[in-house]
Amino acid sequence: MTTTTRPAAVAGLFYPDDPEALTAMVDADLAEGAARLPRLPLSVETGGKGPKALVAPHAGYVYSGPVAGTAYAAVAERKGTVSRVVLLGPAHRVALRGMAVPSVDAFATPLGSVPVDDAARRAALDCRGVHLDDRPHAQEHALEVHLPFLQRVLGPDGWQVLPIVVGHATAEQVAAVVERLWGGPETLLVVSSDLSHYHDQATADRLDARTASAILAGAVDRIRPNDACGAHPLRGLLWAARRHGSKVTLLDLRSSADTAGEPDRVVGYGAFAVG
């Protein structure tokens, strides 16, 4: 039986394509993130081993990698426990209604291939608005850039991923998929989202603080597409988290001006833990 693999589309662009350089960069971001990590509430969902879900950014690593590192440092304790990652992010390249799961068997990065969880895929396809479609995945960076972090945090094997590109979908539709795949301690949920785009730093800081406040409050209706490019998957996660009584914790809130960019046109990044 032939195995089909979605090749890395943005290696060498958003992150290094050399495995050693990529490993060094991700590990440095994780180490910095661990040093910045606030004290987290114990999660009943995971047996006290880190949060149930993360929200993390998806820009080029020189810009958003340090903030993503803070998010993924929060789940380092879950290595060996997590066997399924449900990864939801926005559609940047293809106009999409509903949600798309891929048909391929694996997603590749310079660090190796991650198997796609077929059981999770079939469960997702039972939900309204979910379709089998490789086109939104082919060039999409918002999901791919998370995989090297997951490979370093969870290890090179022992886990599978279900990547879901979320287009125009209601919070209830996305929440239904999240709920279907919520699982137990074996499942980690990740929503990929940046925050404000292309304002000056002072404006971005103000807007992102407002968005972070809405996320922490689980105020789904206060999160607009202009506030976060992953607003649709983010709202769905928060909707489901509210049903589970999960607490949201702010881990990191910075912009590209705080990492490697100029202050006159920045992108905001936030890292949040859920549960």
Secondary structure, 3 states (H helix, E strand, C coil): CCCCEECCCCECCCECCCHHHHHHHHHHHHHHHHHHCCCCCCCHHHCCCCCCEEEECCCCHHHHHHHHHHHHHCCHHHCCCCCEEEEEEECCCCCCECEEECCCCEEEECCEEEEECHHHHHHHHCCCCEEECCHHHHCCHHHHCCHHHHHHHHCCCCCEEEEEEECECCHHHHHHHHHHCCCCCCEEEEEECCCCEEECHHHHHHHHHHHHHHHHHCCHHHCCCCCCCCHHHHHHHHHHHHHHCCCEEEEEEEEHHHHCCCCCCEEEEEEEEEC
